[in-house]
Amino acid sequence: MKLYFSTKNIPQLQHLPLTQRLAAMQLAQGKLIGPEKLFLNVLKMLVVIPVFIFIIQIATNWMAIFWALLVTLLYPVLVKPVQYALCAKYIPQPHANSQGDP
């Protein structure tokens, strides 16, 4: 599985503007099969749950807020590339229009 850190890096979407890339990703995400959705949701939970644990610890340890912020910043670094990689296979290849086509 090749990881993509931006939708610009996905070969099928490189020629599209941002709004169309996001729309294509939304459609591809709807095509994910059950195990892929489960894997993505478990990964999201593995990132989100520690944030809440650190927030609870703020009452006794004020440094926990920094750890919560750090883990929150890691969310797009860990989850988005996996999400893009899973969705990339459901994005159709662009059709090359030849000059003879009407």
N, C-alpha and C positions, 0 to 999 in steps of 0.2 A: 504494500500500500504506500503510494507516494503521498507525502504530506504537502499541502499547499497552505502558505501563510497569508495569501491574499487571493481574491477571486480573479485578479489580473493574471495570476500564474497558472490558472487552469486553461489548458490549450483551447478547449471548446468556447471559452468566454473571452479570450484575449481581445477580440475585435469589437466587443460590445461596450456600450457606455454603462456606467455604474447602475443605473436604474434597471436596465435590462439584465445585467448580470445578477442582481439581487432577485429579480423576478424568476430567472432561470434556476437559481439556487433554491428558491421557495418551492417551485414545482418539483425539482429533484428531491428535495427533502420529503415531500409528500409521497414519493415513490419508494422510500426506504422500506425494507422488509422488517419484520418483527425483531429478529435478533440484532439487526443493525440499530434499530431504534432503542432497544434495550441497552445495548452497549453504550450508545451515546448518552442516554439518560443516566446510566450508572456512573459514567465518567463525569458528567455534570454534578451529580450528587457528591462524588468524591472530592470535588473542588469546593462546593458550596457548604457542605456540612462543617468543615473546619472553620470557616468564617464565623458561623454562628457559635461554635464552641469558644472561639477567641473572644467574641463579643460578650458571652456570658462571663468569661474570666476577667473582663475589664474591671469588675467590682473589686477584685482582690489584687490584680496586677495590671497597672496602667500600660505596661509595655505590650500587652496583648493587642491593643489597638493597632500597633504597627504591624504585628504579624497578620492581623485580619486584613489590613490594607494590602500587604504583600500578597497574601493568598488571593485576594480579589483581583489584583493586577495580573496574577498568573492565569486567571480564567480564560482570557482570549488567547493566551499563548499556548495553553494546553488543549482547550476544547475546540476552538475554531479550526485549526489545521486538520484535526480528526474529522470534524463535521464536513469540511470541504472535500476531504479525501473520500469519505463515504458517499457523498452526493455526486462527485465528479463522474462516476460511472453511469449515472442516470441522466446526464446531460447529453443530448444528441450532438453528433459531429455536425458542424456547419456544412451545408451543401455548396459545392463550388459551382457557380453558375457559368456555364460556357456561353460564348457569344451566339451560338446557334439556337439557344432556348428562347421561346417566345415570352 
